[in-house]
Amino acid sequence: MQKGIVAGFAATVAVSVLEIANLIVGPWAVSFPRLLSVMLQSPNNMAVGWVAHIVVGTVVLGALFAILCPRLPTDTAESKGILFAVGAFVVMGLTIAPMAGVGMFFMKAGFGTLVWMIATHAVYGAVLGNVYGRLAGHGKEGHDLIYGNGHHRHGPYHA
């Protein structure tokens, strides 16, 4: 689980760089920390959104990825990360976003925000999977972390 949290932090930092660019150069879309601050009933305090973004991306999603990674039906750690992150986006878009009043899949924030969310979640997932795969290593332990104990398929993490 620790490897998942470390990978979650790295992925959160990568997406945060994109979010900062969006805020400084853009905005191309409503930023995720801004949406989180609205969802957490603190629309005028973006620091609340940033803290939530870092905690959820690092601790919640990182740890959950470590648990689910061996069960995800793809062949590489990166594709597992992308599948996981897009799945997290779908769950959030169907449940949390409407409950927070920003509409299903954040559509009250505009179509550009939907596209931005999908893109940044894909980046998050790619970094998450890549870092997790590197931390897991290429030996038997890493193979088992990525594919589970009973998996015998040859792949990039097979010893």
One Martini backbone bead per residue (centre of mass of N, CA, C, O) as a GRO file, in nm:
protein
  159
    1MET     BB    1   0.055   0.064  -0.017
    2GLN     BB    2   0.296   0.260  -0.012
    3LYS     BB    3   0.346   0.259  -0.319
    4GLY     BB    4   0.072   0.388  -0.388
    5ILE     BB    5   0.115   0.655  -0.236
    6VAL     BB    6   0.365   0.744  -0.387
    7ALA     BB    7   0.234   0.732  -0.668
    8GLY     BB    8   0.003   0.928  -0.599
    9PHE     BB    9   0.184   1.170  -0.549
   10ALA     BB   10   0.320   1.187  -0.824
   11ALA     BB   11   0.053   1.217  -0.985
   12THR     BB   12  -0.044   1.473  -0.838
   13VAL     BB   13   0.190   1.651  -0.922
   14ALA     BB   14   0.152   1.631  -1.227
   15VAL     BB   15  -0.138   1.750  -1.226
   16SER     BB   16  -0.070   2.015  -1.077
   17VAL     BB   17   0.094   2.136  -1.305
   18LEU     BB   18  -0.145   2.152  -1.500
   19GLU     BB   19  -0.326   2.326  -1.316
   20ILE     BB   20  -0.136   2.568  -1.299
   21ALA     BB   21  -0.130   2.625  -1.601
   22ASN     BB   22  -0.433   2.672  -1.624
   23LEU     BB   23  -0.436   2.920  -1.427
   24ILE     BB   24  -0.214   3.096  -1.574
   25VAL     BB   25  -0.274   3.059  -1.893
   26GLY     BB   26  -0.555   3.042  -1.884
   27PRO     BB   27  -0.840   2.907  -1.881
   28TRP     BB   28  -0.962   2.600  -2.013
   29ALA     BB   29  -1.071   2.520  -1.727
   30VAL     BB   30  -1.195   2.402  -1.458
   31SER     BB   31  -1.048   2.333  -1.184
   32PHE     BB   32  -1.023   2.086  -0.960
   33PRO     BB   33  -0.981   2.250  -0.700
   34ARG     BB   34  -1.226   2.429  -0.753
   35LEU     BB   35  -1.437   2.204  -0.755
   36LEU     BB   36  -1.373   2.101  -0.471
   37SER     BB   37  -1.445   2.361  -0.321
   38VAL     BB   38  -1.740   2.350  -0.406
   39MET     BB   39  -1.805   2.058  -0.306
   40LEU     BB   40  -1.699   2.166   0.000
   41GLN     BB   41  -1.836   2.450   0.055
   42SER     BB   42  -1.562   2.646  -0.061
   43PRO     BB   43  -1.558   2.859  -0.317
   44ASN     BB   44  -1.343   3.089  -0.179
   45ASN     BB   45  -1.139   2.826  -0.106
   46MET     BB   46  -0.885   2.680  -0.277
   47ALA     BB   47  -0.722   2.535  -0.055
   48VAL     BB   48  -0.927   2.313  -0.006
   49GLY     BB   49  -0.896   2.185  -0.289
   50TRP     BB   50  -0.592   2.123  -0.274
   51VAL     BB   51  -0.598   1.938  -0.030
   52ALA     BB   52  -0.798   1.734  -0.146
   53HIS     BB   53  -0.634   1.662  -0.397
   54ILE     BB   54  -0.386   1.548  -0.243
   55VAL     BB   55  -0.526   1.340  -0.060
   56VAL     BB   56  -0.681   1.177  -0.270
   57GLY     BB   57  -0.446   1.118  -0.473
   58THR     BB   58  -0.261   0.985  -0.257
   59VAL     BB   59  -0.427   0.812  -0.045
   60VAL     BB   60  -0.682   0.702  -0.175
   61LEU     BB   61  -0.595   0.627  -0.472
   62GLY     BB   62  -0.322   0.498  -0.415
   63ALA     BB   63  -0.424   0.270  -0.228
   64LEU     BB   64  -0.643   0.155  -0.417
   65PHE     BB   65  -0.451   0.077  -0.643
   66ALA     BB   66  -0.282  -0.131  -0.486
   67ILE     BB   67  -0.528  -0.321  -0.452
   68LEU     BB   68  -0.639  -0.333  -0.769
   69CYS     BB   69  -0.415  -0.384  -0.979
   70PRO     BB   70  -0.418  -0.709  -1.001
   71ARG     BB   71  -0.739  -0.689  -1.112
   72LEU     BB   72  -0.669  -0.551  -1.366
   73PRO     BB   73  -0.739  -0.597  -1.732
   74THR     BB   74  -0.421  -0.552  -1.797
   75ASP     BB   75  -0.062  -0.548  -1.905
   76THR     BB   76   0.008  -0.274  -1.759
   77ALA     BB   77   0.064  -0.037  -1.529
   78GLU     BB   78  -0.032   0.204  -1.700
   79SER     BB   79  -0.308   0.087  -1.793
   80LYS     BB   80  -0.410   0.046  -1.508
   81GLY     BB   81  -0.399   0.345  -1.426
   82ILE     BB   82  -0.591   0.455  -1.641
   83LEU     BB   83  -0.833   0.280  -1.576
   84PHE     BB   84  -0.860   0.368  -1.285
   85ALA     BB   85  -0.888   0.681  -1.332
   86VAL     BB   86  -1.134   0.669  -1.519
   87GLY     BB   87  -1.310   0.521  -1.317
   88ALA     BB   88  -1.301   0.743  -1.102
   89PHE     BB   89  -1.431   0.956  -1.282
   90VAL     BB   90  -1.700   0.813  -1.327
   91VAL     BB   91  -1.787   0.791  -1.036
   92MET     BB   92  -1.771   1.095  -0.976
   93GLY     BB   93  -1.960   1.193  -1.215
   94LEU     BB   94  -2.217   1.016  -1.100
   95THR     BB   95  -2.204   1.126  -0.786
   96ILE     BB   96  -2.049   1.375  -0.662
   97ALA     BB   97  -2.111   1.601  -0.863
   98PRO     BB   98  -2.423   1.608  -0.838
   99MET     BB   99  -2.426   1.646  -0.523
  100ALA     BB  100  -2.258   1.930  -0.560
  101GLY     BB  101  -2.396   2.085  -0.826
  102VAL     BB  102  -2.218   2.024  -1.118
  103GLY     BB  103  -2.311   1.780  -1.238
  104MET     BB  104  -2.284   1.557  -1.463
  105PHE     BB  105  -1.962   1.556  -1.536
  106PHE     BB  106  -1.946   1.878  -1.488
  107MET     BB  107  -2.145   2.031  -1.701
  108LYS     BB  108  -2.184   2.312  -1.553
  109ALA     BB  109  -1.870   2.379  -1.639
  110GLY     BB  110  -1.841   2.240  -1.908
  111PHE     BB  111  -1.695   2.071  -2.170
  112GLY     BB  112  -1.397   2.145  -2.113
  113THR     BB  113  -1.396   2.015  -1.832
  114LEU     BB  114  -1.444   1.728  -1.918
  115VAL     BB  115  -1.190   1.700  -2.092
  116TRP     BB  116  -0.988   1.779  -1.873
  117MET     BB  117  -1.057   1.548  -1.677
  118ILE     BB  118  -0.983   1.315  -1.858
  119ALA     BB  119  -0.691   1.398  -1.917
  120THR     BB  120  -0.588   1.421  -1.618
  121HIS     BB  121  -0.662   1.130  -1.541
  122ALA     BB  122  -0.477   0.993  -1.747
  123VAL     BB  123  -0.217   1.110  -1.639
  124TYR     BB  124  -0.242   1.007  -1.358
  125GLY     BB  125  -0.251   0.703  -1.438
  126ALA     BB  126   0.021   0.684  -1.585
  127VAL     BB  127   0.194   0.770  -1.344
  128LEU     BB  128   0.093   0.575  -1.135
  129GLY     BB  129   0.171   0.314  -1.287
  130ASN     BB  130   0.468   0.372  -1.338
  131VAL     BB  131   0.561   0.413  -1.046
  132TYR     BB  132   0.453   0.152  -0.931
  133GLY     BB  133   0.613  -0.038  -1.118
  134ARG     BB  134   0.894   0.064  -1.027
  135LEU     BB  135   0.859   0.002  -0.723
  136ALA     BB  136   0.796  -0.304  -0.760
  137GLY     BB  137   0.940  -0.415  -0.996
  138HIS     BB  138   1.077  -0.717  -1.176
  139GLY     BB  139   1.014  -0.918  -0.982
  140LYS     BB  140   0.808  -1.120  -0.809
  141GLU     BB  141   0.687  -0.903  -0.629
  142GLY     BB  142   0.608  -0.713  -0.860
  143HIS     BB  143   0.435  -0.910  -1.016
  144ASP     BB  144   0.230  -0.957  -0.782
  145LEU     BB  145   0.141  -0.657  -0.755
  146ILE     BB  146   0.033  -0.639  -1.050
  147TYR     BB  147  -0.099  -0.958  -1.101
  148GLY     BB  148  -0.064  -1.148  -0.882
  149ASN     BB  149   0.000  -1.469  -0.766
  150GLY     BB  150  -0.152  -1.649  -1.014
  151HIS     BB  151   0.009  -1.509  -1.236
  152HIS     BB  152   0.176  -1.631  -1.560
  153ARG     BB  153   0.226  -1.405  -1.736
  154HIS     BB  154   0.401  -1.258  -1.972
  155GLY     BB  155   0.594  -0.957  -1.901
  156PRO     BB  156   0.745  -0.666  -1.790
  157TYR     BB  157   0.716  -0.811  -1.474
  158HIS     BB  158   0.866  -1.069  -1.531
  159ALA     BB  159   1.109  -1.288  -1.393
   0.00000   0.00000   0.00000
